[in-house]
Structures are given as C-alpha cells and as structure tokens.
Amino acid sequence: MRDVKSVNYLVSPEPARALAIVMLVLAMLSQWLGYLQPLSWYSLDLSTRWHAANNGRVHPDILLIDIDDESLTSMAPHFGSWPWPRSVYAYLLEGLQDYQVKSWVLDVLLTEADNGRPEDDAYWLETMSRFPNLYLSAVLVPAGQGQLLQGSALPAGLALQRGNPQQTIAALWPLGFSALPERVGMINAVPDADGIFRRYPLQHRVPALPESNKPEMASGVEWVFASMPWRVAGNNLGTAIPTQPDLWLTFQGAEAVPYPSISFAKALQLALEPSADFAELFKDKILIIGSSAVGLADLKHTAIAPQQPGMVLLATAIDNLLQQNALRRQSDSWLLIVLIFQLAGLLFLYKKQTGFGRYDEIAHITERHQLRQLERDNSMNFMSNLASAVVTYQDHRKPGAGSDRYLNRQIADNVLNAGQQLFTKGLSREDELAADTLGIRLAARAGYDPYALAVVMQKLESMQGDSNAISLLLATHPAPADRLSNIEQQLQRLERQHPASRTASRLALTERYQTALRRK
C-alpha cells in the first residue's frame, strides 16, 4: 500500500492553470468594460457599513438644525407654509449669536427674491452681512437653466479659478451672493451610476468652451468653484484640503442621522427665548441647517440608508475633512488579480482533495441511510415537527391569512428542529463505513481521485479538538483512524481490480457521467 501523501493524482494542474488564465483575461476585460463595477460598489458599501457601525466617530463640533416635518407643521400657523419668509433665518442667527457659534452652514437654497415679502428679504440681507461665519449654498445647473450670468459679472472670490469672462455660467445663486462671494459653496452631490451617493465633490469645474464652438470665447481655462465642505473646512477652519476632485465619504455612524440634531422649531424657540441652560449646546459648534422632511425632497440613497438627509452627506464631508479620515480608494485591479489566482488555487485543491465529499454523501442517498435510520428509531418527533411546519405554512398561504410576506417563527422552528434531530443524532457506524466504500467506487468511476478521502481523513485526525465543528463531526461519525483503515483496504482492493486506475486518462465530463451510469 503506497503512502497516500505521495499519491499520483489523477487530476493534473493544467486545467486549473488554463482556467486561471481564462478567468484572468475575462476579469481584466470585464474590469476594462466596467462589468465588475457593481461588484466593486457592493464590496465598498459592505466595508462602509461595517466601518460606520464599528469605528464611526462623529466630530464633536457638528450639530444639525433639522427642518423636519414637525417644524413644518408647528411653524405653519406663525410663518405660513414652506418656503418660510427669509426673516425666519435672520431671527435664528440673531437669537443664537450670543452662544458663540463657530460656523453657520445653510444647506438650504435661498435663491429667488420673494416679491410678496420684500421687507423680509431686506432684513435677511442686512442680517447675513453681519455674520462673517455664515456660509450660503449654491448649485451649478446644466447650461440654459437657472440664473445665466457671464463670467465678467461674477464677483472676485466666488471662483477658485476664473475662466473666460465672456463664458456664461448657469447656476442657482443665493440671494445677495455678490456681497459675500467667499462664503458661497456649491452643494452639488452627484450619485454614482447605480444611484447611490458615496462621495462629495470638493471642486466643481465648468469646462472651457471648445474653439470649434465659439472661437472668440475659447480660452482653454475652465472655471473652478469651491464646494461647501471646501469653504467651511478650508477657509474658515484652516484644514488642509485634499487635492483630489471628489471626497469619498467615510460615514461616521450606522444611523441615518448619526450627528446630534435639534429641530428648527426648537432652535428658533431658543433663539427667541434665550436660555443659559442651552449655552453649551451651541457654543463653538458648526451649525448645519438642513432638512429631513420628506416633502422637501432632500433625501439621498447612500450605503447607510435608502433615504438619508442631504445635510448628513454635507456634514459627513465636512467631518471627513476636519478629521482627515476620508476614504482613500485604491484601484481594484490588484485585488482582482489576487482573488482570481486564489480562486484558481482553491478550485485545484478542491478538485484534488475534497472532490470526494460529494460522492460520500451521494452514497448515503443511494443506500437510503437516512430513511433507514428514521425507520429504526421510529422518529415520530421528527415527522411531527415536519408535518407541523407544512400545515402551518399551508394555513399561512390561505386567503385572508394576512399580508406578512415572511413565514412566521413557528414554521422556522419546526423545520430547524426536524433537521437538527437528524443531524445531531447521526448515522450508524456501519452506514458511514459503507458510504466510504461506495463513495470510493463512485469517485473512481466518475474520473475523480479515489485516494482523496484518505488525505481528508488524515487531516481530520490531525484536527481533533481544534474546534466545536470538528468535535461535532467526530461525535456523529466513526473515528478518523477507523475510517482510514477501512479506506486503505478498499483502495487496495480497487488497485487489484483496476490496476490502470492510477494512470487512467481523464474523460470529458459528459463521457465520465455516461460511463458512471453504465457501470452502476
């Protein structure tokens, strides 16, 4: 009897190598064509959620003032329905200025003049001019939409880089932006191709017009505008800004709103009726005024939640810049190559050493070992549990049984109890040894290595006591040493009956299958 460790395996590595090369070529081609992008997004989202749940840490200086549904309802009798008059924001700023707020970030577009309430607009413009720590939102829009202004009309300080002064810039500019251009930040957030928001732009570029379009306006220099996170973290707080155009977000909590927040209605009440008890709540804070109200349609689909308020994305981007912990993405290609070769190696090892396991279980099925075990033990409890699960499931499917789309807990418990009874009880020693014997014959006839089971038994013997799973397996099966002794006897018999089995050529899968059927 030869040493099973030096078995001349019937399966050579050439197919696995060829498969690795084919998979590598296909994978690289798929990567180039973008077919693997959904898998890349999925893995990124998984890691993002894991980090948010386990390592997320919000910046202590960020506080959200939330225009939520409750604020819209409670403030309607006093200020009317949305949009509120601009004086409301002036009241908030003036009332909370004594709390020593670090920065005000308005994640609300206050663009067009309110012709019905010009005095409110005037009050707002006068108030915001007195707050050097106030930041206003703007949005770049496609050409032909929004406010169309020539570059020459844009005030200095509004753009990080100025392009052709005759080029038209389309945007939604905040009311009175020309008086404080250095405090205007873009809040354009663009989802990826699958509709999920994972990054926040740091700079927004308006390409220069090509020469063929309007030669007299082509300067070759594009307009560049700062995003709101760039303005808040860079200009006001002195944080070093990364050079990449987009900031890949590191979310700081598994909740849809992980940051401390207060409703706009409550904050306005504290502004109109100041209280020393809330001084620490606002002191040295970056107050981000945004909305979570469903009706205001500022909810984004992110890796954390399908409806996450847009102000949380803005807060996360500012947070990442302050803590310098934004996600640094690398190319997925190197990881892809490693995974491909790992998969090819696993396929090779599976073919050589663990391919036998399927035939061991097939032997149990063909010899009806499980059914005979139930008959011997008269396992009425097993059948009772299984029958109960079927009856409960049928009752659940009847008309009028409810609209729950999942099976109830009782069904799952019955099925699990039925399966657990058979699994933990195990089969008899004779049945397991018989399955080994038949499995060796089936594997050899199908063109697989019949010696692989001996290698598996040696590994199991060396792993005894390593884990609960191994202990359970050994508790429901004969000892590996006993099985190994039986396997060696069967292999010796196989070699005597089929001496050419050691060097038999591999058959095609269909031919192997047909051959196995004929010999059975």
N, C-alpha and C positions, 0 to 999 in steps of 0.2 A: 504493500500500500504506500503510495507516494505521499509526501508531505503536502498538505493542502495549500500551504503558503506558496509553494512553487508550482502551482497548477498552471499548465499551459492553456490559458483561457481560449475558449472557442471564439470569443468576440475580440477582434483586434481593434486598436485605437484609430485606424484610418477613417472609418465612418464618422467618429466623433470629431476628428480633426477637420474633415471635409465640412461637417455640419457647422463647426465653429467658424470656418472661413465664410461659408454661405451666410450665416447669421450676421457675421461682422459686416459683410458687404451690404446686406439688406438693411441692417441697423444704421449704417452710415448714410446710405441712400435715403432712408426714412427720415433721419435727422436733417439731412440737407433739404428734403422736400417739406419738412415740418410735420410729418405724420406722427412723430413721437411727442409733439408739443403737449397734447392733452395729458400724457403720462407724466411729463415734467411738471405741468401745473398741479396735477393730483399729488405728486410727492412733495412739492413745495407747500401746498396747502396743509398736508398732514403735519409736516415739520413746523409750520407756522402755528397751527392749533396746539401742538404739543408744547412748544416754547411758551405760548401765551398762557397755557394752563399751569405750567410748572415753573417757569422762570420769569414770567411777566412782572414788571415793576414800574408802575406809573410814576411820572415825575411829580414830586410833591407840590410844585408851584402851579400846576394846571388845575383850573376849576371851570366847569361848564355852566353857563347860564342857558337853560333849556327853554325854548319856546315850544312847550309841549301842548297836547290837546287840552289839558286842564287850564293852562294860561290863556289859550284862545277863548275858552268858554267863560272863565271868570272875569276876563278883562273886556269882553264884548259890551256889557252894559255901560261901561265908562268911556271906552275909546272906539267903539264900533267894531265891525268885523275886520278881518285881515284884508289888506295891509293896514297896520296902525299908522296914525299920523307920526311924522318924524320926531315930533316933540317928545314922544314916549321915550325914545332913546336918549334924548337930551336930559330928561328927568332922571334917568338911571345913572348917567355919567355924573351929573352934578351932585346927586344924592349920595353917591358912594365915593366921591373923590377924597373925602377925609379918611377913608380906610387905607390909604396909601397903596392903591392898586399898582402893580408893576406895569402891566400892559393890558390894553383893551383890543380885542380882535373881533371884528364884526364879520361873522360868516353869514351875512345877510346882504342881498343886493339892494341898495337904495339908489336907484339909478334915475328914473324919470322924475321930473318935478311934479308935485301934487298940486295941480291947478285949482282944486277945490279948497285947499288949505295952505295958501302961500305963506301965511304967518308962521305955521308950524315948520315949514321948510326953512324959513329965515332964522327961526330960533335954533334949529338943528345946526345950520351952517355956522352960526355965531358960536355955538357951544363947542363944536368939534374943533374949531380953530384954536381953542384954549387948552386942548389936550394933546400935547406932543407925543404921548404914548398910545394914541389911538391909530388903529390900522383898518383901512377900508378895503372891501373886496371889489374886484373887477373880473370880468370873464371875456376872453377872446372868443369871437364867433366867426363862422365862415364868411367869406367875402360877400358883400351885398346885404348883410344882416346887421342889426344893432345900430350903434352910432358910428357913422363913417367920418373919420377925421383924417386929414392929411398929416403926414409926419411933422411938417413945419408947425402945425397947430398944437402939437403935444409939448407940454412944459418940460423944461430941463429937470432931470432927476427921476422922471417917470420910467424911462427905459434904462436898462443896464448898458445897452449898446444901441446907438442910433443908426438907422439906415438912411435910405434916400428920403429927403424931406418931402418929396412930391408923392411918395407912395401912400396909398390910403390904408389906414388901419381900421378894421372892423372890430368893435368891442362893446361891451356893456360897461360904461364908466360910471363910477359912483358920483352922486350929486356933489358938486363943489370940489372935484378932484384936483383941479388946476391950482388950488390954493395950498395943497399939501401933497405934491406928487410923490415924494419919497416915502410916503406911508400908504401907498396903494400896492396891493399884492394880488396876483392872479390866483383864483381858486379853481381853475380848470383841473378836473381829475378825470382821466380817461381810463375806462376799463380795458382789460386785455381782450383778446379775440373771443374768449368764452364768456364774456360779460361780467367777469369778476374783477373787482378793484384790488390790486396788490401793490401799487406804487403811487407815488405822488410826485408830479414834476417839480423840479427846483427852478428851472428856467423855461420860458416859453419863447419860441423863435418864430418869427414871421419871415419866411423866405423872401429874398430879394426877387423882384420880377426879372424873368429872363430877358435877354436882349431882343429875342425874336418877338416878344410880346409888345413892349413899349421901349424902344431903344433909348429914347430920351430920358427914361426913368431908371434904366438899369444901372445900378452902381456896384453890384456884386457884394454889397454888405447887407446883411439881414438885421432886422430889428430884434432885440432880445429884451424880454420883460421878466421881472422877478416874480416868483410865486409868493404866496402869503407866508409859508414857512421860512422861505429865504429872508423875507423882510423882517419877520419877528425875531427869529433866532440869530440872524446875521447882523442886521443893522442895529437893533436895539440892545441885544444881549451879548454881542461880541463873540458869538460862537463861530468857529471855523466851519465854512460851508464846503461840502464835498464838491468835486469838480464834475461829477457825472450829471447828465441832464435829468435823470429820474432818481428818486429815493425809494428803494424797495423797503416796504414798511415792515417793521418788527412790532407786531401788536403786543400790547402790554397786559392783556387780560382776556380770559375766555368769555367774558360777558359782552353783550352788545354795547354797553356803555360802561367801560371799566373805570372811568375817571369820576371823581366826586362831582356832583352836579346839584344845582338848585334851580327850581323853576323860575322862569322870567317873572311870573306874577309875584312870587315870594321875594325875589331880589328887588323888584320895583317897590314893594311894600316897605322893605328895609331902607330903600333909598328915600322914600317919602317920610318914613318914621324911623330915623336912625336909632340904633341901639348899640351900646357899648359891648353887649354880650356877643355880637357878631363881628367885632373888630378883627379878630384873628382869622376869621373865615376868609376875608378878602385881602388881608394885608400881604403885600409882596406876591400877589398871585397874578398869573396870566389868565385873564377872564376871556373865555371864548364864547361869544354869543351866537348860538345856532339853534337849529330846530330838529326835534324828533317827532313832531306832529305828522301823522300820516297824510293829512290833507295838503301839506306844504311840499310834498313830493321830493324831499331831500334825503331819501333812504337809499343806501348803496348795498349791493351784494358783494360781500367780502369773504375771505376764508374763514372768518369767525362767525358771521351770521348772514342770513339771506337778506336781512333788512337792518343795516347798521347806519345810524345817522351820519350824514356827511360831516358834521362837526367833529365826530370821533376820528374820521380819517385825517382831518386837518390837525386835530390835537395830537394824533399819533405821529404825524410827520414832524411837528414842532418838537414833540417829546424825543423822537429819534435823533434830531439834530442837537438837542440840548445834552442828551446822554451819550451821544456819539455811538449809538448801538444799532444803527440801521443795518438791515440785511445786506451782506456783501455777496452777491451771487457770482458764482464761477461758471464756466462752460460745463455743460452736462456731458460733453463728448468723452472725456477721460473716464468718467464713472460708467458711461455706457459700455466702453470697451472692456473695462474690468468685469462688469456684470455678464457680458457675453461670454468671456472666457471662463468665468466661474460656472455659468450655466452649462457650457460645453463639458467642463470637467465633471460636473455633477451628473450629467447625462452618461458620461463614460463610466463613472463609478457605479451609477445605478444599474447600468447595463451589465457590468461585470460582477457586482457583488450583491445587489439587492433585488435583482430581477426575479430571483427565485420566489420571493414572498408572495407574489400573486398566485403562483401555482400551488403553494401550500394552502392558501385559502380556497382556491378552486377545488382542491382535493376534499376539503371539509364539505363543500357544497355538493359535489358529485356523490359523495358517500353518505350524504344526509345525516351528518353527525349531530348537528344542532337539533334537528327534529327528533332524532332518536334519543337525545339527552332529555328533551322535554317529555317524551313519552315515558322514559324510565322514571323520571322524577315526579310524573303526574303533576306538572306545574300549572295547576289551576289558577294560582295567583297571577302568573304571567298572562294567561289568556284573559283573565278577568280585567286586568288593567288595560290590556289592548282593546278588549271589547268595549270597555267603558269609554276609552278615548274615541273610538269610532262612533258610538252612539252620541256622545256629547258633540262631536263635530257635525254629525248629521242634523242634530237639533239646532245647532248654531246656524246652519245653512237654510233652515226653513224660512219662508216668508214671514215677516213680522218679528223675527228673532233679534232685530237690532241692526244698527249700521256699523258696528265695530268691524274694521277690516282685518283684525288680527284674532287668532284663536285665543280663547281665554286660558288662564293659568292652569286650570284643572286638566285641560286636554294635554298640555305640555307635560304636566306632572305624571299623568298616566303613561304616556309614551316613554318618558325617561325611566320611570320605574320598571316598565316592562323590559326595556333594553338593558338596564343596569343589572337586573336579576340574572339574565343570561350571560352578560359579560363578566361579572364578578364571580359567578359560580364556576365558569369554565367548563371545558370538556374533560372527558376521562383521559388517563394516561395512554390507554390503548388507542383512542381516537387520534390523539396528537401524533403518536409514533406512526400510525397508519397513514396519516396525512403527509408526514415527511416522506414516507416510502413512495406513495403515489405521486407526490409533488416532484420528486426527483425524476421519475419516469416521464411525467408530463413535460417538464422543462427540457429534458434531453430530446424528446420527440419534436418539440416546437422549435428546436435550434438554439436554446439558451444553455448556459453553462450549468450543468447539474452539480458541479463542485462548489458553487457559490454558497449553498446552505451551510457547508462545513465551516467556511470563513465566518459566516454570520454567527454560528453557534460559538466559535472561539471568541468572538468579540463580546457576545452576551455573557460568556463565562467570566471574562476579564472585567466586566462592568457590574458584577453583582454587588448590590448595596450602594451603588452610586446615586440612585435617585428613587423616588417613590414609584415612578412609572416603571422602572426596571423591576422593582420589588413586586409590583402588581402583576407584571408579565410572568415572572418566575413563579408566583403563587398560583397561577391558573394554567401553567404548562409544566411538563416534566423538566427535571434539571438539565441544563445545557450539556453536562457531561454524558448523561444517559442518551440524550438525543444525538450527540456527536458519535457515540459508539454505534448506535443504530444506523446513522448516516454512512459511516465508514463501511459497514457491512453491505449496505445497499449499493454504494459506489463500487466496491469490489465486484459484486455480482453484475453490475451494469457493465464494467470493463470486460468481464469474462464473456458476457453475452454479446456485447457490441464493441469489440476491440478498436474499431475505426472511429469511435465517437470522439476520441481525443483530437483527431486532426480532420474531422469532418468539415467540409466547406459549408459556409453559411448559405442558407437558401433565402430566396426572396420571401417577403412577409406572406404573400398570398400562397406561395408554394408550401411554406412551412405550415401554414394553417391547414391547408388541404392534407398534407402529409400526416399531421397530428390527428385529423379526423379519421383518416383511413386506418391508422394504427390503433386507434381507440376501439 
